[in-house]
Amino acid sequence: MAASVRVHALEHAYGEQRVVRKLSFSLAPGRIGCLLGPSGCGKTTVLRCIAGFEPVQGGEIALSDRVVSRPGHELPPEQRGIGMVFQDYALFPHLTVAKNVAFGLTRLSAQEAARRTASMLDLVGLAHASGAYPHELSGGMQQRIALARALAPAPELMLLDEPFSNLDIDLRERISIELREILKAAGTTAILVTHDQYEAFAIADEIGVMKDGAIDQWDSAYNLYHRPRTRFVADFVGQGVFVRGVAKGESRIETELGDLSGVWPEHVAPENLVEVLLRPDDIVHDDASPWQAEVCAKAFRGAEFLYTLRLDSGTRLLSLVASHHDHAIGERIGIRLAIEHVVAFPAV
């Protein structure tokens, strides 16, 4: 049975260095969560605390309403019902794929273990490779073996620590989608740790963006991209630039590209300077527009170009444009704003 997860006011330090600060989140059974953030933000430490590898120094961790960690009380890792997939997969090179998957099934009879192993290999699409050895398979296949081995004992919770760091970018994208499908098919609650937002977007139902040991925002990928609550989240998730504006009455913001209707932070008074977040998909190529921008750089992405544009004021913007609009560096093109979610922060 899949576990619910509740982490409340978690604290952890290594000596004098505090790496987790009053961190809280919850996850319903069968949901996939992700801790996303830059290196050193404390996300792997949180995962290790949940697994029972690190004692907590404040707060508590509960799995299905059973407290497994709090100061002075630590349930051993093997009693938590947790499966774990590591960065390096930690496969046994001298064992076949089937024996790797069956390694944690010692409590089952030989017949039951064989049936469970076959079921897991079928789930991850590797039934045909049961007799092979890990070194004979690709990195993506090895990742799936590690996942099958972790799922075989039917854990209540699966923890994944940067599971795609050893894969190339193209394979990482495909395996991310496969991983989500496998976890959903198994009905397992899971928590992923990564610094790669695209992995987080592809796999997780809910994502917590971490900064300095705390979660800045726990939300869906859509809301993190379109409705970031902090300047850090806006900077870290997706691409974009900030354009200066002036907060006016009636939820209006004046910018050099025209007026916007939006909501600025409560503590920003009218006539105060704000910075409006503009994503590449907020800037639309439109030859009929009165606003012009110069093409400074462009990156071909197959179906589209990512253009870097410069306004007459010197402000730089990013814009995604269909690739049949192939504009030269130095060319001036018409642009207009097409913003559905206006996001503004106090000017810095």
C-alpha positions as CSV (number, residue, x, y, z in Angstrom):
1,M,0.0,0.0,0.0
2,A,1.3,3.4,-1.0
3,A,2.3,5.7,1.9
4,S,1.4,9.3,2.5
5,V,4.3,11.5,3.5
6,R,4.3,14.4,6.0
7,V,7.5,16.4,6.7
8,H,7.0,19.1,9.3
9,A,9.5,21.8,10.3
10,L,12.5,19.5,9.5
11,E,15.9,20.7,10.7
12,H,19.3,19.2,10.1
13,A,22.9,20.4,10.4
14,Y,26.4,19.1,9.9
15,G,28.3,20.5,12.8
16,E,27.7,24.2,12.8
17,Q,26.4,24.3,9.3
18,R,22.6,24.2,9.1
19,V,21.5,22.6,5.8
20,V,17.8,22.1,6.3
21,R,15.7,24.9,7.9
22,K,12.1,24.4,9.1
23,L,11.2,22.5,5.9
24,S,7.7,21.2,5.5
25,F,5.6,19.5,2.8
26,S,3.1,16.7,2.4
27,L,2.4,14.1,-0.3
28,A,-0.8,12.0,-0.7
29,P,-0.5,8.2,-1.4
30,G,0.4,7.4,-5.0
31,R,1.6,10.9,-5.8
32,I,5.1,11.8,-7.1
33,G,6.8,14.7,-5.5
34,C,10.1,16.3,-6.3
35,L,12.7,18.4,-4.4
36,L,14.2,20.7,-7.1
37,G,17.0,23.1,-6.5
38,P,20.7,24.0,-7.1
39,S,23.6,22.0,-5.7
40,G,24.1,22.6,-2.0
41,C,20.5,23.6,-1.2
42,G,19.9,20.6,1.1
43,K,17.6,18.4,-1.1
44,T,19.6,15.2,-0.8
45,T,19.9,15.7,2.9
46,V,16.1,15.8,3.2
47,L,15.9,12.6,1.2
48,R,18.5,10.9,3.5
49,C,16.5,12.0,6.5
50,I,13.3,10.5,5.1
51,A,15.2,7.3,4.4
52,G,16.5,7.2,7.9
53,F,20.2,7.6,6.9
54,E,20.4,10.9,8.9
55,P,18.9,11.7,12.3
56,V,16.7,14.7,12.3
57,Q,17.5,17.6,14.7
58,G,14.2,19.3,14.6
59,G,10.6,18.6,13.4
60,E,9.3,15.2,12.4
61,I,8.7,12.9,9.4
62,A,5.6,10.7,9.2
63,L,4.8,8.0,6.7
64,S,1.1,7.0,6.6
65,D,0.6,8.8,10.0
66,R,3.4,6.8,11.6
67,V,6.1,9.0,12.9
68,V,9.5,7.6,11.7
69,S,11.8,10.5,12.7
70,R,11.9,13.1,15.3
71,P,14.6,14.2,17.8
72,G,15.3,11.2,20.0
73,H,13.3,8.8,17.9
74,E,14.5,7.2,14.6
75,L,12.9,4.1,13.1
76,P,15.7,2.1,11.4
77,P,15.8,2.4,7.5
78,E,14.9,-1.2,7.0
79,Q,11.6,-0.8,9.0
80,R,10.3,2.2,7.0
81,G,9.0,0.4,3.9
82,I,11.1,2.5,1.6
83,G,12.8,1.7,-1.7
84,M,15.7,3.7,-3.0
85,V,17.3,4.3,-6.4
86,F,20.8,5.9,-6.2
87,Q,22.7,8.0,-8.8
88,D,25.0,5.1,-9.7
89,Y,22.2,2.4,-9.6
90,A,24.4,0.2,-7.3
91,L,23.8,-2.9,-9.3
92,F,25.6,-6.2,-8.6
93,P,27.9,-6.8,-11.7
94,H,28.2,-10.5,-11.0
95,L,24.5,-11.1,-10.9
96,T,22.1,-11.4,-13.8
97,V,19.3,-8.9,-14.3
98,A,16.8,-11.3,-12.8
99,K,19.0,-12.0,-9.7
100,N,19.6,-8.3,-9.2
101,V,15.8,-7.7,-9.1
102,A,15.2,-10.7,-6.8
103,F,18.0,-9.7,-4.4
104,G,15.6,-8.1,-1.8
105,L,13.0,-10.9,-2.0
106,T,14.6,-13.3,0.5
107,R,11.4,-13.4,2.7
108,L,9.4,-14.9,-0.2
109,S,9.5,-18.5,-1.4
110,A,11.6,-19.3,-4.5
111,Q,8.4,-19.6,-6.5
112,E,6.9,-16.3,-5.2
113,A,10.2,-14.5,-5.7
114,A,10.5,-15.7,-9.3
115,R,6.9,-14.6,-10.0
116,R,7.5,-11.2,-8.5
117,T,10.8,-10.8,-10.4
118,A,9.1,-11.6,-13.7
119,S,6.3,-9.2,-12.9
120,M,8.8,-6.3,-12.2
121,L,10.8,-7.0,-15.3
122,D,7.7,-7.0,-17.4
123,L,6.7,-3.7,-15.8
124,V,9.9,-2.0,-16.7
125,G,10.1,-3.6,-20.2
126,L,13.1,-5.8,-19.6
127,A,11.6,-9.4,-19.5
128,H,13.7,-10.2,-22.5
129,A,16.9,-9.3,-20.7
130,S,16.5,-11.4,-17.5
131,G,19.5,-13.5,-18.1
132,A,21.9,-10.7,-19.1
133,Y,24.4,-9.0,-16.9
134,P,24.3,-5.2,-16.1
135,H,27.4,-4.4,-18.1
136,E,25.8,-5.8,-21.2
137,L,23.0,-3.3,-21.1
138,S,22.7,0.4,-21.8
139,G,22.6,3.1,-19.1
140,G,18.9,3.5,-19.6
141,M,18.3,-0.2,-19.1
142,Q,20.5,-0.3,-16.0
143,Q,18.4,2.5,-14.6
144,R,15.2,0.5,-15.1
145,I,16.8,-2.6,-13.5
146,A,17.6,-0.5,-10.4
147,L,14.0,0.7,-10.4
148,A,12.6,-2.8,-10.7
149,R,14.9,-4.0,-7.9
150,A,13.7,-1.2,-5.6
151,L,10.0,-1.8,-6.5
152,A,10.2,-5.6,-6.1
153,P,9.7,-5.7,-2.3
154,A,6.5,-3.4,-2.8
155,P,7.8,-0.4,-0.8
156,E,5.3,2.1,0.5
157,L,7.5,4.9,-0.7
158,M,10.2,5.2,-3.4
159,L,13.1,7.7,-3.1
160,L,15.1,8.6,-6.2
161,D,18.4,10.6,-5.8
162,E,19.4,12.2,-9.1
163,P,18.6,9.0,-10.9
164,F,19.5,10.3,-14.4
165,S,22.7,12.1,-13.7
166,N,24.7,9.4,-15.6
167,L,22.5,9.5,-18.8
168,D,22.9,11.8,-21.8
169,I,20.2,14.5,-22.3
170,D,18.2,12.7,-25.0
171,L,18.0,9.5,-23.1
172,R,17.3,11.3,-19.9
173,E,14.1,12.9,-21.4
174,R,12.8,9.5,-22.7
175,I,13.6,7.6,-19.5
176,S,11.9,10.4,-17.4
177,I,8.6,9.7,-19.1
178,E,9.1,6.0,-18.8
179,L,9.9,6.3,-15.1
180,R,6.7,8.2,-14.4
181,E,4.6,5.6,-16.2
182,I,6.3,2.8,-14.3
183,L,5.7,4.5,-10.9
184,K,2.1,5.3,-11.7
185,A,1.5,1.7,-12.9
186,A,2.9,0.4,-9.6
187,G,0.8,2.9,-7.6
188,T,3.9,3.8,-5.5
189,T,4.3,7.1,-3.7
190,A,7.7,8.6,-4.8
191,I,10.0,11.5,-4.1
192,L,12.6,12.5,-6.6
193,V,15.6,14.8,-6.0
194,T,17.1,16.7,-8.9
195,H,18.6,20.0,-10.0
196,D,17.1,19.5,-13.5
197,Q,13.7,21.3,-13.9
198,Y,12.9,19.3,-17.0
199,E,13.2,16.0,-15.2
200,A,11.0,17.5,-12.4
201,F,8.4,18.6,-15.0
202,A,8.4,15.3,-16.8
203,I,8.0,13.1,-13.7
204,A,6.5,14.9,-10.7
205,D,2.9,15.7,-9.8
206,E,4.1,18.3,-7.2
207,I,7.4,20.1,-7.0
208,G,9.2,21.9,-4.1
209,V,11.7,24.5,-5.2
210,M,14.4,24.6,-2.6
211,K,16.8,27.4,-1.6
212,D,19.2,27.4,1.4
213,G,17.6,24.4,3.1
214,A,14.0,25.6,2.8
215,I,11.2,25.2,0.3
216,D,10.4,28.5,-1.5
217,Q,7.3,27.1,-3.2
218,W,5.6,23.7,-3.3
219,D,3.3,23.6,-6.3
220,S,2.5,22.1,-9.8
221,A,5.0,22.6,-12.6
222,Y,2.5,24.9,-14.3
223,N,2.2,27.2,-11.3
224,L,5.9,27.3,-10.7
225,Y,6.4,28.5,-14.3
226,H,3.4,30.8,-14.6
227,R,2.7,31.8,-11.0
228,P,6.1,31.9,-9.1
229,R,5.6,33.3,-5.7
230,T,9.2,34.5,-5.2
231,R,11.9,36.1,-7.3
232,F,14.1,33.0,-6.7
233,V,11.5,30.6,-8.1
234,A,10.9,32.9,-11.1
235,D,14.7,33.0,-11.8
236,F,15.3,29.3,-11.2
237,V,12.3,27.8,-13.1
238,G,12.2,28.3,-16.9
239,Q,13.7,31.1,-18.9
240,G,12.7,34.7,-18.7
241,V,13.8,38.3,-18.2
242,F,12.6,41.1,-15.9
243,V,11.4,44.4,-17.4
244,R,11.0,47.5,-15.3
245,G,7.5,49.0,-14.8
246,V,5.6,51.3,-12.5
247,A,2.7,50.0,-10.4
248,K,-0.4,52.1,-10.9
249,G,-3.9,52.1,-9.5
250,E,-6.6,49.5,-10.5
251,S,-4.0,46.7,-10.8
252,R,-2.2,48.4,-13.8
253,I,1.5,48.3,-14.5
254,E,3.1,50.7,-17.0
255,T,6.0,49.2,-19.0
256,E,7.9,50.3,-22.1
257,L,5.9,47.7,-24.1
258,G,2.5,49.1,-22.9
259,D,0.2,48.7,-19.9
260,L,-0.4,45.4,-18.2
261,S,-3.2,44.4,-15.9
262,G,-1.9,42.3,-13.1
263,V,-1.5,41.9,-9.3
264,W,1.7,43.1,-7.7
265,P,2.9,42.2,-4.2
266,E,0.8,43.6,-1.5
267,H,3.6,45.7,0.0
268,V,4.3,47.5,-3.3
269,A,2.5,50.8,-3.3
270,P,1.2,52.6,-6.4
271,E,3.9,54.6,-8.2
272,N,6.6,52.2,-6.9
273,L,9.0,50.5,-9.4
274,V,8.4,46.8,-10.1
275,E,10.0,44.2,-12.3
276,V,7.7,42.2,-14.5
277,L,8.6,38.6,-15.5
278,L,8.4,38.0,-19.2
279,R,8.8,34.4,-20.5
280,P,9.9,33.7,-24.1
281,D,6.3,32.6,-24.8
282,D,5.0,36.0,-23.6
283,I,6.7,37.8,-26.5
284,V,4.9,37.2,-29.8
285,H,6.3,38.1,-33.3
286,D,3.9,40.5,-35.0
287,D,5.0,42.6,-38.0
288,A,1.9,44.8,-37.5
289,S,2.9,45.8,-34.0
290,P,4.2,49.4,-33.2
291,W,6.9,48.0,-31.0
292,Q,10.1,47.0,-32.7
293,A,13.1,45.0,-31.5
294,E,16.5,44.1,-32.9
295,V,17.6,40.5,-33.2
296,C,20.8,40.1,-31.2
297,A,21.1,36.4,-31.1
298,K,19.1,33.3,-32.0
299,A,19.2,29.6,-31.2
300,F,17.6,27.1,-33.6
301,R,15.5,24.5,-31.8
302,G,13.9,22.6,-34.7
303,A,10.2,23.8,-34.5
304,E,11.2,27.2,-33.2
305,F,13.9,29.8,-32.7
306,L,14.7,31.3,-29.4
307,Y,15.5,34.9,-30.2
308,T,17.3,37.4,-28.0
309,L,15.9,40.8,-28.8
310,R,17.0,44.3,-27.9
311,L,14.5,47.2,-27.5
312,D,15.6,50.8,-28.3
313,S,16.1,51.4,-24.5
314,G,18.6,48.6,-24.4
315,T,16.3,46.2,-22.6
316,R,16.8,42.6,-23.7
317,L,14.0,40.1,-24.2
318,L,13.6,36.4,-25.1
319,S,11.1,35.3,-27.6
320,L,10.1,31.9,-29.0
321,V,9.2,32.1,-32.7
322,A,8.1,29.4,-35.2
323,S,11.2,28.3,-37.1
324,H,9.9,29.3,-40.5
325,H,10.4,32.9,-39.4
326,D,14.2,32.9,-39.9
327,H,15.3,36.5,-39.1
328,A,18.9,37.6,-39.4
329,I,21.1,39.0,-36.6
330,G,20.6,42.8,-36.7
331,E,17.2,42.7,-38.3
332,R,14.3,44.6,-36.6
333,I,11.1,42.7,-36.1
334,G,7.7,43.6,-34.7
335,I,6.7,42.2,-31.3
336,R,3.8,42.4,-28.9
337,L,3.0,41.1,-25.4
338,A,0.7,38.1,-25.0
339,I,0.7,37.6,-21.3
340,E,-2.0,35.5,-19.5
341,H,-0.2,35.5,-16.1
342,V,1.3,38.9,-15.1
343,V,4.0,38.3,-12.4
344,A,5.7,41.3,-10.8
345,F,8.1,41.7,-7.9
346,P,9.5,44.8,-6.2
347,A,12.3,46.3,-8.2
348,V,15.8,45.4,-7.0
